[in-house]
């Protein structure tokens, strides 16, 4: 049932240091004081239109909504420095407490929002504002989880495209203030946004956006002076959390790990919930992701995301007699299963009923092309396959967990055109005789050799359809470096984190593993020489090898749901 909504624009909210931030306030035009939902964004409060939850949906359920420009952005005073997280926690605390004091608020405040808007929720919650009752971060991560997911690689296109947009604003602000702007700076920013592969191929990478005075230089990031992702003191977060992620979100692993960490320290059912859909990193969550139409339940609307948010807030911001959103006994985790295209429930993540399902890499059979992926060890003598990785001719990025700010496309895209490259090894199973539900955290334990003293390995898991399409399911990367000055004497024991997924491989489909050493420009190219990320001034080719059999077993370590018995539904 709709309500009459009162919207106040550019309401001043004074911070503890006297800086005034501006917010739009949405609230029911009449009735008693109500709980409030706070959104804090650096992207402009007026165009906020998230698929997860909107201010209008909050008001329709009897909540006020406060949408604030963060410090130094749009209508708010102060200075904003990209990737400087130090002010977001205190500003979040002050805004929560300001909201709770308003006559239209009953003193109960929640926070919501996606990506940057999610990160600032964690930072505010760490400050323990007394009137904060719950947070709902969508697609967030933290520094240690991001590092673990990437295996030491740099999410290059993501970082530089985001910084490129920031640099464009920086140039515009300088010009508006009458400060001189070097034409070379403008040219580089434009090139980074329009033809990013040109600057991203430089050695060293630290020369990109290396402008005096620019607050987000790659050189400072590589030196550890600036953190690309915030870190949290989760032990100081004492409020319930409603986390939302996507299987193809760049922050998928971080979102899930943050939920798991909160559940570990506060295991009471209903306090910490998780929703993971088929989505890429975006504020809009349609049913079409990559090349897959996930059906009517695959969109944010089909998933009822707004209602799930507000039901959660009802349980934690309102008295028991003021709502009907009782705790659903189906479990605190909701996840979308690709291929089945429906939502499933679990008590925790990974689902407790998931079991280990190893698949073993092996060489070609009878002189055939391509390696094999077997459900049992081959039992043959150790062997290996080789390829040459040349950083000047990297495997192009195509789909997966990428940010779509630059020129890349995310999600489950066909990888078949990459499989003919000589620097991509493939290992494929026989066609499946029944459905295989791969649900949980997936890994690849690879015995990987190189004649370089330092290098990288990149892996993908794909679903090979009978028509030959090879859809990307999950991916991983890992930087490797020998202990001495030369190449390692033995193959590395490389443990690659493919991450979390929920994907049904249909009967007649095949599992496939790609192994290569690059995924550019999504990830930085390893130069095959030792040294810190981004500082190499040259590169060289490397001869790589994948080992299997006997003591050199390479294993795809899947988590799968047990097959239903005859007559039993999943």
DALIN-V605402 format. One record per residue. N is the residue number from 1. RES is the residue in three letters. SS is DSSP state (A for helix, B for strand, O for the rest). PSI is psi as a letter, one per 30 degrees, with the letter a starting at -180 (* if undefined). D_LAST is the distance of its C-alpha to the last C-alpha in Angstrom with 1 decimal. Layout:
N;RES;SS;PSI;D_LAST / N;RES;SS;PSI;D_LAST
//
This chain:
1;UNK;O;k;36.0 / 2;UNK;O;l;38.3 / 3;UNK;O;l;41.0 / 4;UNK;O;k;44.3 / 5;UNK;B;k;44.0 / 6;UNK;B;k;46.9 / 7;UNK;B;k;46.8 / 8;UNK;B;k;49.4 / 9;UNK;B;k;49.8 / 10;UNK;B;h;51.1 / 11;UNK;B;k;51.3 / 12;UNK;B;k;53.0 / 13;UNK;B;j;51.2 / 14;UNK;B;k;53.6 / 15;UNK;O;l;52.3 / 16;UNK;O;f;54.1 / 17;UNK;O;g;56.3 / 18;UNK;O;f;57.5 / 19;UNK;O;k;55.4 / 20;UNK;B;j;54.2 / 21;UNK;B;k;50.7 / 22;UNK;B;k;49.9 / 23;UNK;B;l;47.0 / 24;UNK;B;k;46.0 / 25;UNK;B;k;45.2 / 26;UNK;B;k;43.1 / 27;UNK;B;l;43.2 / 28;UNK;B;k;43.4 / 29;UNK;O;f;47.0 / 30;UNK;O;l;47.4 / 31;UNK;O;l;46.0 / 32;UNK;O;l;45.9 / 33;UNK;O;k;45.1 / 34;UNK;B;l;41.5 / 35;UNK;B;l;39.1 / 36;UNK;B;k;39.2 / 37;UNK;B;k;36.9 / 38;UNK;B;k;38.7 / 39;UNK;B;k;38.1 / 40;UNK;B;k;40.4 / 41;UNK;B;k;40.7 / 42;UNK;O;g;43.1 / 43;UNK;O;g;42.3 / 44;UNK;O;j;44.1 / 45;UNK;O;e;43.3 / 46;UNK;O;e;44.2 / 47;UNK;O;g;41.7 / 48;UNK;O;j;38.7 / 49;UNK;O;i;35.8 / 50;UNK;O;k;32.5 / 51;UNK;O;f;29.3 / 52;UNK;O;e;27.8 / 53;UNK;O;k;30.5 / 54;UNK;O;l;34.0 / 55;UNK;A;e;37.1 / 56;UNK;A;e;37.1 / 57;UNK;A;e;33.6 / 58;UNK;A;e;34.8 / 59;UNK;A;e;37.9 / 60;UNK;A;f;35.9 / 61;UNK;O;g;34.2 / 62;UNK;O;g;37.5 / 63;UNK;O;l;37.7 / 64;UNK;B;l;40.5 / 65;UNK;B;k;39.7 / 66;UNK;B;k;42.0 / 67;UNK;B;j;41.8 / 68;UNK;B;k;44.1 / 69;UNK;B;k;45.6 / 70;UNK;O;l;45.6 / 71;UNK;O;k;48.9 / 72;UNK;O;g;51.1 / 73;UNK;O;k;48.8 / 74;UNK;O;c;49.8 / 75;UNK;O;f;51.4 / 76;UNK;O;k;51.3 / 77;UNK;O;l;54.3 / 78;UNK;O;l;54.3 / 79;UNK;O;k;53.6 / 80;UNK;O;k;50.2 / 81;UNK;O;k;49.6 / 82;UNK;O;k;46.5 / 83;UNK;O;g;44.3 / 84;UNK;O;j;46.5 / 85;UNK;O;f;44.1 / 86;UNK;A;f;46.8 / 87;UNK;A;f;47.6 / 88;UNK;A;e;44.1 / 89;UNK;A;e;43.4 / 90;UNK;A;e;46.8 / 91;UNK;A;e;46.7 / 92;UNK;A;e;43.2 / 93;UNK;A;e;44.5 / 94;UNK;A;e;47.6 / 95;UNK;A;e;45.7 / 96;UNK;A;e;43.3 / 97;UNK;A;e;46.3 / 98;UNK;A;e;48.3 / 99;UNK;A;e;45.5 / 100;UNK;A;f;45.3 / 101;UNK;A;f;49.1 / 102;UNK;O;k;49.1 / 103;UNK;O;f;50.1 / 104;UNK;O;f;47.1 / 105;UNK;B;k;44.6 / 106;UNK;B;g;43.9 / 107;UNK;B;g;43.7 / 108;UNK;B;k;39.9 / 109;UNK;B;k;38.8 / 110;UNK;B;l;35.5 / 111;UNK;B;l;35.2 / 112;UNK;B;l;32.9 / 113;UNK;B;l;33.0 / 114;UNK;B;k;31.8 / 115;UNK;O;c;33.1 / 116;UNK;A;e;36.7 / 117;UNK;A;f;36.1 / 118;UNK;A;e;33.3 / 119;UNK;A;e;35.5 / 120;UNK;A;f;38.3 / 121;UNK;A;e;36.1 / 122;UNK;A;e;35.5 / 123;UNK;A;e;39.3 / 124;UNK;A;e;40.3 / 125;UNK;A;e;38.0 / 126;UNK;A;f;39.7 / 127;UNK;O;f;43.0 / 128;UNK;O;h;41.8 / 129;UNK;O;k;43.1 / 130;UNK;O;f;43.5 / 131;UNK;O;g;42.0 / 132;UNK;B;k;38.9 / 133;UNK;B;f;35.9 / 134;UNK;B;l;32.9 / 135;UNK;B;l;32.1 / 136;UNK;B;i;29.4 / 137;UNK;B;k;29.8 / 138;UNK;B;k;28.0 / 139;UNK;O;i;28.1 / 140;UNK;O;l;30.4 / 141;UNK;O;a;31.3 / 142;UNK;O;l;34.1 / 143;UNK;A;e;36.5 / 144;UNK;A;e;35.2 / 145;UNK;A;e;31.6 / 146;UNK;A;e;32.9 / 147;UNK;A;e;35.1 / 148;UNK;A;e;32.3 / 149;UNK;A;e;30.1 / 150;UNK;A;f;33.1 / 151;UNK;O;g;34.4 / 152;UNK;O;f;37.9 / 153;UNK;O;l;37.9 / 154;UNK;O;k;39.1 / 155;UNK;B;i;37.0 / 156;UNK;A;e;40.2 / 157;UNK;A;e;39.6 / 158;UNK;A;e;37.7 / 159;UNK;A;e;40.6 / 160;UNK;A;e;43.5 / 161;UNK;A;e;42.3 / 162;UNK;A;e;41.8 / 163;UNK;A;e;45.1 / 164;UNK;A;e;46.7 / 165;UNK;A;e;46.0 / 166;UNK;A;e;47.3 / 167;UNK;A;e;50.4 / 168;UNK;A;e;51.0 / 169;UNK;A;e;51.1 / 170;UNK;A;e;53.4 / 171;UNK;A;e;55.8 / 172;UNK;A;e;55.8 / 173;UNK;A;e;56.6 / 174;UNK;A;e;59.4 / 175;UNK;A;e;60.9 / 176;UNK;A;e;60.8 / 177;UNK;O;f;62.6 / 178;UNK;O;g;65.3 / 179;UNK;O;k;64.4 / 180;UNK;O;k;65.0 / 181;UNK;O;k;62.0 / 182;UNK;O;k;62.4 / 183;UNK;A;e;61.7 / 184;UNK;A;e;60.0 / 185;UNK;A;e;57.5 / 186;UNK;A;e;56.6 / 187;UNK;A;e;56.4 / 188;UNK;A;e;54.0 / 189;UNK;A;e;51.7 / 190;UNK;A;e;51.6 / 191;UNK;A;e;51.0 / 192;UNK;A;e;48.1 / 193;UNK;A;f;46.4 / 194;UNK;A;e;47.3 / 195;UNK;O;i;47.4 / 196;UNK;A;f;45.7 / 197;UNK;A;f;45.6 / 198;UNK;A;e;49.4 / 199;UNK;A;f;49.8 / 200;UNK;A;f;46.6 / 201;UNK;O;g;48.1 / 202;UNK;O;l;51.0 / 203;UNK;O;k;52.0 / 204;UNK;O;l;51.9 / 205;UNK;A;f;49.2 / 206;UNK;A;f;51.1 / 207;UNK;A;f;53.6 / 208;UNK;O;k;51.1 / 209;UNK;O;h;51.9 / 210;UNK;O;i;54.6 / 211;UNK;O;k;56.7 / 212;UNK;O;k;59.0 / 213;UNK;O;f;57.9 / 214;UNK;O;k;54.4 / 215;UNK;O;g;52.1 / 216;UNK;O;h;49.1 / 217;UNK;O;k;50.6 / 218;UNK;A;e;48.5 / 219;UNK;A;e;51.3 / 220;UNK;A;e;50.7 / 221;UNK;A;e;47.0 / 222;UNK;A;e;47.5 / 223;UNK;O;f;50.1 / 224;UNK;O;g;47.8 / 225;UNK;O;f;49.9 / 226;UNK;O;k;47.1 / 227;UNK;O;k;43.4 / 228;UNK;O;f;41.1 / 229;UNK;O;k;38.4 / 230;UNK;O;l;39.1 / 231;UNK;O;l;38.4 / 232;UNK;O;l;37.5 / 233;UNK;O;i;38.5 / 234;UNK;A;f;35.1 / 235;UNK;A;f;36.6 / 236;UNK;A;g;38.7 / 237;UNK;O;j;35.9 / 238;UNK;O;g;35.5 / 239;UNK;O;l;33.7 / 240;UNK;B;l;30.0 / 241;UNK;B;k;28.3 / 242;UNK;B;j;25.7 / 243;UNK;B;k;25.0 / 244;UNK;B;k;23.6 / 245;UNK;B;l;23.2 / 246;UNK;B;k;22.1 / 247;UNK;B;f;20.7 / 248;UNK;B;g;24.0 / 249;UNK;O;k;26.3 / 250;UNK;O;f;29.2 / 251;UNK;O;g;28.6 / 252;UNK;A;e;24.8 / 253;UNK;A;e;25.4 / 254;UNK;A;e;28.0 / 255;UNK;A;e;26.0 / 256;UNK;A;e;23.2 / 257;UNK;A;e;25.9 / 258;UNK;A;e;27.8 / 259;UNK;A;e;24.9 / 260;UNK;A;e;24.3 / 261;UNK;A;e;28.1 / 262;UNK;A;e;28.3 / 263;UNK;A;e;25.5 / 264;UNK;A;e;27.3 / 265;UNK;A;f;30.6 / 266;UNK;O;i;29.3 / 267;UNK;O;g;26.1 / 268;UNK;O;k;26.3 / 269;UNK;O;k;23.1 / 270;UNK;O;f;23.7 / 271;UNK;O;e;26.5 / 272;UNK;B;j;24.9 / 273;UNK;B;l;21.9 / 274;UNK;B;k;20.5 / 275;UNK;B;k;19.1 / 276;UNK;B;j;18.6 / 277;UNK;B;a;18.5 / 278;UNK;B;g;19.2 / 279;UNK;B;l;22.9 / 280;UNK;B;l;26.2 / 281;UNK;O;j;28.9 / 282;UNK;O;l;30.3 / 283;UNK;O;f;31.3 / 284;UNK;O;k;29.9 / 285;UNK;O;i;26.2 / 286;UNK;O;l;25.7 / 287;UNK;O;f;22.8 / 288;UNK;B;j;24.5 / 289;UNK;B;k;24.4 / 290;UNK;O;b;26.4 / 291;UNK;O;g;25.8 / 292;UNK;B;k;22.4 / 293;UNK;B;j;22.0 / 294;UNK;O;g;18.7 / 295;UNK;O;l;19.0 / 296;UNK;A;f;20.1 / 297;UNK;A;f;17.6 / 298;UNK;A;f;18.8 / 299;UNK;O;l;22.2 / 300;UNK;A;e;23.5 / 301;UNK;A;e;24.2 / 302;UNK;A;f;20.8 / 303;UNK;A;f;19.4 / 304;UNK;O;h;22.1 / 305;UNK;A;e;23.4 / 306;UNK;A;e;26.8 / 307;UNK;A;e;25.6 / 308;UNK;A;e;23.4 / 309;UNK;A;e;26.5 / 310;UNK;A;e;28.7 / 311;UNK;A;e;26.5 / 312;UNK;A;e;26.6 / 313;UNK;A;e;30.3 / 314;UNK;A;e;30.8 / 315;UNK;A;f;29.4 / 316;UNK;A;f;31.7 / 317;UNK;A;f;34.8 / 318;UNK;O;l;35.3 / 319;UNK;O;l;36.3 / 320;UNK;A;e;33.7 / 321;UNK;A;f;35.6 / 322;UNK;A;g;35.7 / 323;UNK;O;l;32.1 / 324;UNK;O;g;29.0 / 325;UNK;O;i;26.4 / 326;UNK;O;l;25.1 / 327;UNK;O;k;22.7 / 328;UNK;O;k;19.1 / 329;UNK;O;g;17.4 / 330;UNK;O;f;14.0 / 331;UNK;O;l;15.5 / 332;UNK;O;f;18.2 / 333;UNK;B;k;16.2 / 334;UNK;B;k;14.8 / 335;UNK;B;k;13.9 / 336;UNK;B;k;13.6 / 337;UNK;B;j;11.5 / 338;UNK;B;k;14.1 / 339;UNK;O;e;13.4 / 340;UNK;O;f;10.4 / 341;UNK;O;h;13.0 / 342;UNK;B;l;11.3 / 343;UNK;B;k;11.6 / 344;UNK;B;l;9.4 / 345;UNK;B;l;11.0 / 346;UNK;B;l;12.2 / 347;UNK;O;f;15.3 / 348;UNK;O;l;17.0 / 349;UNK;O;k;17.2 / 350;UNK;O;l;16.2 / 351;UNK;O;k;13.0 / 352;UNK;O;f;14.3 / 353;UNK;O;f;11.5 / 354;UNK;B;k;12.4 / 355;UNK;B;l;14.8 / 356;UNK;B;k;17.9 / 357;UNK;B;i;17.9 / 358;UNK;B;k;21.6 / 359;UNK;B;k;23.0 / 360;UNK;B;k;26.8 / 361;UNK;B;k;29.3 / 362;UNK;B;l;31.9 / 363;UNK;O;l;34.9 / 364;UNK;O;l;35.2 / 365;UNK;O;k;35.2 / 366;UNK;O;h;38.6 / 367;UNK;O;g;40.1 / 368;UNK;O;l;37.4 / 369;UNK;O;k;36.7 / 370;UNK;O;k;34.2 / 371;UNK;B;l;32.5 / 372;UNK;B;l;29.5 / 373;UNK;B;j;26.2 / 374;UNK;B;k;25.3 / 375;UNK;O;f;22.6 / 376;UNK;O;l;25.5 / 377;UNK;O;k;29.0 / 378;UNK;O;f;31.4 / 379;UNK;O;g;34.1 / 380;UNK;O;l;36.9 / 381;UNK;O;l;39.6 / 382;UNK;O;k;39.1 / 383;UNK;B;l;39.4 / 384;UNK;B;l;39.2 / 385;UNK;B;l;39.1 / 386;UNK;B;l;41.3 / 387;UNK;B;l;41.8 / 388;UNK;B;k;44.3 / 389;UNK;B;j;43.4 / 390;UNK;O;j;46.0 / 391;UNK;A;f;45.6 / 392;UNK;A;f;47.8 / 393;UNK;A;i;45.3 / 394;UNK;O;l;41.9 / 395;UNK;O;k;38.5 / 396;UNK;B;k;38.0 / 397;UNK;O;k;35.1 / 398;UNK;O;j;32.7 / 399;UNK;O;a;29.6 / 400;UNK;B;a;27.4 / 401;UNK;O;i;28.0 / 402;UNK;O;l;31.5 / 403;UNK;O;k;33.5 / 404;UNK;O;h;34.7 / 405;UNK;O;e;38.1 / 406;UNK;O;b;39.9 / 407;UNK;O;g;39.4 / 408;UNK;O;l;35.9 / 409;UNK;O;k;32.8 / 410;UNK;O;l;29.4 / 411;UNK;B;a;25.8 / 412;UNK;O;j;24.1 / 413;UNK;O;l;27.2 / 414;UNK;B;k;28.1 / 415;UNK;O;g;29.8 / 416;UNK;A;e;31.2 / 417;UNK;A;f;34.8 / 418;UNK;A;f;34.9 / 419;UNK;O;f;33.9 / 420;UNK;O;f;37.4 / 421;UNK;O;k;39.2 / 422;UNK;O;f;40.9 / 423;UNK;O;g;39.8 / 424;UNK;O;j;36.1 / 425;UNK;B;k;34.7 / 426;UNK;B;k;31.4 / 427;UNK;B;k;29.2 / 428;UNK;B;k;26.6 / 429;UNK;O;l;24.1 / 430;UNK;O;l;24.1 / 431;UNK;O;k;21.8 / 432;UNK;O;k;18.2 / 433;UNK;O;f;17.4 / 434;UNK;O;l;13.6 / 435;UNK;O;k;11.3 / 436;UNK;B;j;11.8 / 437;UNK;B;j;10.1 / 438;UNK;B;j;13.2 / 439;UNK;B;j;12.7 / 440;UNK;B;a;15.8 / 441;UNK;B;k;19.4 / 442;UNK;B;k;20.7 / 443;UNK;B;l;24.2 / 444;UNK;B;j;26.7 / 445;UNK;B;j;29.3 / 446;UNK;B;k;32.1 / 447;UNK;B;j;35.5 / 448;UNK;B;k;37.5 / 449;UNK;B;l;41.3 / 450;UNK;B;k;43.9 / 451;UNK;O;g;47.7 / 452;UNK;O;k;47.8 / 453;UNK;O;f;48.4 / 454;UNK;B;k;45.6 / 455;UNK;B;a;42.9 / 456;UNK;B;l;39.3 / 457;UNK;B;k;36.1 / 458;UNK;B;k;33.4 / 459;UNK;B;l;30.0 / 460;UNK;B;k;27.2 / 461;UNK;B;k;23.8 / 462;UNK;B;l;23.2 / 463;UNK;B;j;20.9 / 464;UNK;B;j;23.3 / 465;UNK;O;l;22.7 / 466;UNK;O;f;24.4 / 467;UNK;O;g;27.1 / 468;UNK;O;f;28.1 / 469;UNK;O;k;26.8 / 470;UNK;B;i;25.9 / 471;UNK;B;k;24.0 / 472;UNK;B;k;24.3 / 473;UNK;B;e;21.3 / 474;UNK;B;l;23.1 / 475;UNK;B;l;26.7 / 476;UNK;B;l;29.1 / 477;UNK;B;l;32.8 / 478;UNK;B;k;35.1 / 479;UNK;B;k;38.9 / 480;UNK;B;k;40.7 / 481;UNK;B;k;44.2 / 482;UNK;O;l;46.2 / 483;UNK;O;e;48.2 / 484;UNK;O;a;51.5 / 485;UNK;O;f;53.3 / 486;UNK;O;a;52.0 / 487;UNK;O;l;48.8 / 488;UNK;O;k;46.7 / 489;UNK;O;e;47.7 / 490;UNK;O;l;44.1 / 491;UNK;O;k;40.9 / 492;UNK;B;k;39.2 / 493;UNK;B;i;36.1 / 494;UNK;B;k;34.3 / 495;UNK;B;j;31.1 / 496;UNK;B;k;29.6 / 497;UNK;B;j;27.0 / 498;UNK;B;f;24.7 / 499;UNK;B;a;23.1 / 500;UNK;B;k;19.7 / 501;UNK;B;l;17.2 / 502;UNK;B;j;13.6 / 503;UNK;B;k;13.8 / 504;UNK;B;j;11.9 / 505;UNK;B;j;14.6 / 506;UNK;O;l;14.4 / 507;UNK;O;k;15.9 / 508;UNK;O;f;19.6 / 509;UNK;O;l;19.6 / 510;UNK;B;k;21.3 / 511;UNK;B;k;21.3 / 512;UNK;B;k;24.7 / 513;UNK;B;k;26.7 / 514;UNK;B;k;29.9 / 515;UNK;B;k;32.7 / 516;UNK;B;a;35.8 / 517;UNK;O;g;37.9 / 518;UNK;O;l;38.0 / 519;UNK;O;i;36.0 / 520;UNK;B;k;38.9 / 521;UNK;O;g;39.7 / 522;UNK;O;e;36.4 / 523;UNK;B;l;37.6 / 524;UNK;O;l;41.2 / 525;UNK;O;k;42.6 / 526;UNK;O;k;43.4 / 527;UNK;O;f;47.1 / 528;UNK;O;g;46.9 / 529;UNK;O;k;49.5 / 530;UNK;O;l;49.2 / 531;UNK;O;l;49.6 / 532;UNK;O;l;47.9 / 533;UNK;O;k;45.5 / 534;UNK;O;f;47.5 / 535;UNK;O;f;50.9 / 536;UNK;O;k;51.3 / 537;UNK;O;f;54.2 / 538;UNK;O;l;53.5 / 539;UNK;O;l;50.9 / 540;UNK;O;l;50.9 / 541;UNK;O;l;48.6 / 542;UNK;B;k;46.8 / 543;UNK;B;j;45.7 / 544;UNK;B;l;42.1 / 545;UNK;B;k;40.2 / 546;UNK;B;k;36.8 / 547;UNK;B;l;36.9 / 548;UNK;B;l;34.6 / 549;UNK;O;k;35.0 / 550;UNK;A;b;36.5 / 551;UNK;A;f;37.4 / 552;UNK;A;h;36.5 / 553;UNK;O;k;32.8 / 554;UNK;O;k;30.9 / 555;UNK;B;k;27.1 / 556;UNK;B;j;24.2 / 557;UNK;B;j;22.2 / 558;UNK;B;l;18.6 / 559;UNK;B;k;15.9 / 560;UNK;B;l;12.5 / 561;UNK;B;k;9.1 / 562;UNK;O;k;9.1 / 563;UNK;O;k;8.0 / 564;UNK;O;k;6.0 / 565;UNK;O;l;9.1 / 566;UNK;O;k;10.7 / 567;UNK;O;f;9.8 / 568;UNK;O;k;6.6 / 569;UNK;O;l;3.8 / 570;UNK;O;*;0.0
//
